[in-house]
């Protein structure tokens, strides 16, 4: 394994592998639940591809399901990606995503943790990891989530930090985020791109299938 380095940023101590300068680029967190169907997986992957194609860094927690699909899509497009870990960088979590973690680094991406080597993931650290995602991303794009799921930790942290939140699928969690946290529904690629690149959200764009 490459040498784990450390940097202070936004009052956080970050341990990292790879290119930490990606934090200075435009970052969109593409997140969502683990248990997704084939359509949701395709949407997550296409979202990662689309954002990477337009020069955005795709960030999430390397979880199975939505996160994994979005990162894979971005990497297929030769885009840069960042994964935030819920434990030390001496072991990748989940272990089944070890190859994807290698692909992230081999493609010029970055893997980050707020925990030193030897720290094991636990429930509290997953929540803290979700908060770090909201801290480091410029925008939050939610593919699909449950109202009481882990993705909601990131959504709430982003809302608290006044980060813009976009949602795609018609899940109960996404509807809740629109109602309670001013999330904007993104119906097509035009809306996704405008959401990613502007500070003010504009409502009307032509319909394009995600």
C-alpha positions in Angstrom: 0.0 0.0 0.0 1.1 3.6 -0.7 2.2 5.8 2.1 -0.7 7.3 4.1 -0.4 11.1 4.4 -2.1 13.7 6.5 -3.4 17.2 6.0 -5.5 19.7 8.0 -8.6 21.0 6.1 -11.8 22.8 7.2 -10.8 22.1 10.9 -10.5 18.4 10.0 -7.5 16.1 10.2 -7.6 14.1 7.0 -5.6 11.0 6.3 -5.4 10.2 2.7 -4.1 8.1 -0.2 -3.8 9.6 -3.7 -4.3 13.1 -5.0 -5.6 15.3 -2.2 -5.6 18.4 -4.5 -8.9 17.1 -5.9 -10.5 18.8 -2.9 -9.8 22.1 -4.6 -11.9 21.1 -7.6 -15.7 21.1 -8.0 -17.0 18.0 -6.1 -20.4 16.5 -6.3 -21.3 13.8 -3.8 -23.4 11.1 -5.5 -25.0 9.1 -2.8 -27.9 6.8 -2.0 -29.0 3.6 -0.4 -27.2 0.2 -0.7 -30.2 -2.0 -1.7 -31.0 -0.7 -5.2 -32.7 -2.2 -8.1 -31.3 -2.5 -11.7 -32.9 0.8 -12.8 -31.5 2.7 -9.8 -28.1 1.2 -10.4 -28.1 2.3 -14.0 -29.1 5.8 -13.0 -26.4 6.0 -10.4 -23.8 4.7 -12.9 -24.9 7.1 -15.6 -24.9 10.0 -13.1 -21.3 9.3 -12.2 -20.4 9.0 -15.9 -22.2 12.2 -16.8 -20.6 14.3 -14.0 -17.1 12.9 -14.8 -17.6 13.7 -18.5 -18.2 17.3 -17.5 -15.2 17.6 -15.3 -16.7 17.1 -11.8 -15.1 15.0 -9.1 -17.5 12.3 -7.8 -17.4 11.7 -4.1 -19.1 9.2 -1.7 -18.5 6.6 0.9 -17.6 3.6 -1.3 -20.7 1.8 0.1 -22.3 -1.0 -1.9 -25.2 -0.1 -4.1 -25.5 3.5 -5.2 -22.0 4.7 -4.1 -20.3 1.8 -5.9 -22.2 2.2 -9.1 -21.6 6.0 -9.2 -17.9 5.6 -8.7 -17.6 2.9 -11.3 -19.4 5.1 -13.8 -17.1 8.0 -13.2 -14.0 5.8 -13.5 -15.3 4.3 -16.7 -15.4 7.9 -18.0 -11.8 8.4 -16.8 -13.1 10.9 -14.2 -11.6 11.6 -10.8 -13.2 10.2 -7.7 -12.9 10.5 -3.9 -14.0 7.9 -1.4 -14.5 8.7 2.3 -13.8 5.8 4.7 -15.5 5.1 8.1 -12.2 3.7 9.5 -8.5 3.8 9.1 -6.9 3.6 5.6 -4.9 0.5 6.4 -8.0 -1.6 5.5 -10.7 -0.8 3.0 -14.4 -1.0 4.0 -16.3 -2.8 2.7 -13.6 -5.4 1.8 -15.5 -6.3 -1.4 -14.8 -2.8 -2.7 -11.0 -3.2 -2.4 -10.5 -3.5 -6.1 -12.7 -0.4 -6.7 -10.5 1.5 -4.2 -7.4 0.5 -6.2 -9.1 1.6 -9.4 -9.8 5.0 -7.7 -6.2 5.5 -6.9 -4.9 4.1 -10.2 -7.2 6.6 -12.0 -5.7 9.6 -10.1 -8.4 9.7 -7.4 -8.2 9.9 -3.6 -9.3 7.9 -0.6 -9.8 9.9 2.7 -10.4 9.2 6.3 -10.6 11.2 9.5 -9.3 8.2 11.4 -5.7 7.0 11.9 -4.7 3.5 10.8 -6.0 0.7 13.0 -9.4 2.4 13.6 -12.2 0.0 12.8 -15.6 1.2 11.4 -18.5 1.3 13.8 -22.0 2.9 13.9 -20.9 6.3 15.1 -18.0 6.4 12.6 -20.4 5.7 9.7 -22.5 8.8 10.8 -19.3 10.9 11.1 -18.1 9.7 7.7 -21.5 10.8 6.2 -21.0 14.2 7.8 -17.5 14.5 6.2 -19.0 13.8 2.8 -21.3 16.8 3.2 -18.3 18.9 4.4 -16.0 18.2 1.5 -18.5 18.2 -1.4 -19.8 21.3 -3.1 -23.1 19.8 -4.0 -25.1 16.6 -2.9 -26.8 14.5 -5.5 -29.0 11.8 -4.0 -30.0 9.0 -6.4 -32.5 7.3 -4.0 -32.7 6.9 -0.3 -34.9 5.9 2.6 -36.3 8.4 5.0 -34.7 6.6 7.9 -31.6 5.4 6.0 -28.0 6.2 6.4 -27.9 8.5 3.4 -30.1 10.9 5.4 -27.2 11.6 7.7 -25.3 13.2 4.7 -28.4 15.0 3.5 -29.1 16.6 7.0 -25.4 17.5 7.4 -25.4 19.2 3.9 -28.6 21.1 4.7 -27.1 22.3 8.0 -24.1 23.5 6.0 -26.3 25.2 3.5 -25.1 23.0 0.7 -27.4 22.5 -2.3 -29.1 19.1 -2.5 -30.5 17.5 -5.6 -32.5 14.3 -5.7 -33.4 12.0 -8.7 -35.7 9.1 -7.9 -39.1 9.2 -6.3 -38.2 7.5 -3.1 -39.6 8.3 0.3 -36.3 9.7 1.5 -36.0 12.0 -1.6 -39.5 13.3 -1.1 -38.8 14.0 2.5 -35.6 15.9 1.5 -37.6 18.0 -0.9 -40.2 18.8 1.6 -38.0 19.4 4.7 -34.6 20.3 3.4 -35.2 22.3 0.2 -33.8 19.6 -2.1 -34.5 20.1 -5.8 -35.7 17.2 -8.0 -33.5 16.7 -11.0 -35.5 15.2 -13.9 -32.9 15.0 -16.6 -29.3 15.5 -17.5 -29.8 19.2 -18.3 -31.1 19.8 -14.8 -28.3 17.8 -13.3 -25.6 19.8 -15.1 -27.2 23.1 -14.2 -27.5 22.0 -10.6 -23.8 21.1 -10.6 -22.5 24.2 -12.1 -24.7 27.1 -10.8 -25.2 28.6 -7.5 -28.9 29.3 -8.2 -31.2 26.6 -9.4 -33.2 27.3 -12.6 -36.4 25.3 -13.0 -37.2 24.7 -16.7 -35.2 22.3 -18.9 -36.1 19.8 -21.6 -36.8 16.3 -20.5 -33.9 13.8 -21.0 -33.9 10.3 -19.7 -31.4 9.6 -17.0 
